[in-house]
Amino acid sequence: DAKTTQPNSMESNEEEPVHLPCNHSTISGTDYIHWYRQLPSQGPEYVIHGLTSNVNNRMASLAIAEDRKSSTLILHRATLRDAAVYYCILRDPRMGAQKLVFGQGTRLTINP
Amino acid sequence: EPEVTQTPSHQVTQMGQEVILRCVPISNHLYFYWYRQILGQKVEFLVSFYNNEISEKSEIFDDQFSVERPDGSNFTLKIRSTKLEDSAMYFCACTGLALYNEQFFGPGTRLTVL
């Protein structure tokens, strides 16, 4: 699996935007960029994914660099409930329903 | 919204005992997984299961571990003879056939081996 690099931790304030970076310089042309998060004492949950174009859903936005070697998960208006560990994971859909390979992720702290 | 359920939420057992962790995946999903997370560490893949057989397993998933779908709805993880180092959160996950194969995780079972 291609490797991703994320900061160990980040901190932000409630109701402010949060930009969580991920570097994936060895990404292949068929790898999708997936983001999952793990709230305290819960299982991981899917956040968003993309291939080349920026993506938006009800939870977040994903901005993908033109060369695809990095991406940024954007929480537009963080709430206390967004405090979690965020994981950036590369997945190749040609591999079918393959396992997720989690790194250490970024621990996001939200200050009230 | 459909969800994955796991029972029990917390299991305490003595070293050497057998434990069975249970999961009810989302109905009509076809791929099933077990992951574990030792306290303070990252989530690790254990095994994936499709069409009633193991499709992939990690080095962690040794002969002490087994999985089955006994009745077409439950998905179980059995540890035959638990060790202290098996203490962890165990997460069940499942996925359908979507192109991006989003995985849905259960809330986990905390296993404590004494």
HADDOCK unambig.tbl for C-alpha pairs under 7 A between the chains (distance, minus, plus):
assign (segid A and resid 42 and name CA) (segid B and resid 107 and name CA) 5.28 0.50 0.50
assign (segid A and resid 42 and name CA) (segid B and resid 108 and name CA) 6.97 0.50 0.50
assign (segid A and resid 43 and name CA) (segid B and resid 91 and name CA) 6.54 0.50 0.50
assign (segid A and resid 43 and name CA) (segid B and resid 105 and name CA) 5.65 0.50 0.50
assign (segid A and resid 43 and name CA) (segid B and resid 106 and name CA) 5.90 0.50 0.50
assign (segid A and resid 43 and name CA) (segid B and resid 107 and name CA) 4.98 0.50 0.50
assign (segid A and resid 43 and name CA) (segid B and resid 108 and name CA) 6.16 0.50 0.50
assign (segid A and resid 44 and name CA) (segid B and resid 105 and name CA) 6.09 0.50 0.50
assign (segid A and resid 45 and name CA) (segid B and resid 104 and name CA) 6.57 0.50 0.50
assign (segid A and resid 45 and name CA) (segid B and resid 105 and name CA) 6.46 0.50 0.50
assign (segid A and resid 46 and name CA) (segid B and resid 102 and name CA) 6.63 0.50 0.50
assign (segid A and resid 46 and name CA) (segid B and resid 103 and name CA) 6.94 0.50 0.50
assign (segid A and resid 93 and name CA) (segid B and resid 99 and name CA) 6.24 0.50 0.50
assign (segid A and resid 93 and name CA) (segid B and resid 100 and name CA) 6.00 0.50 0.50
assign (segid A and resid 97 and name CA) (segid B and resid 31 and name CA) 6.95 0.50 0.50
assign (segid A and resid 97 and name CA) (segid B and resid 101 and name CA) 5.73 0.50 0.50
assign (segid A and resid 99 and name CA) (segid B and resid 45 and name CA) 6.78 0.50 0.50
assign (segid A and resid 102 and name CA) (segid B and resid 42 and name CA) 6.63 0.50 0.50
assign (segid A and resid 102 and name CA) (segid B and resid 43 and name CA) 5.90 0.50 0.50
assign (segid A and resid 102 and name CA) (segid B and resid 44 and name CA) 6.87 0.50 0.50
assign (segid A and resid 103 and name CA) (segid B and resid 42 and name CA) 6.44 0.50 0.50
assign (segid A and resid 104 and name CA) (segid B and resid 42 and name CA) 5.63 0.50 0.50
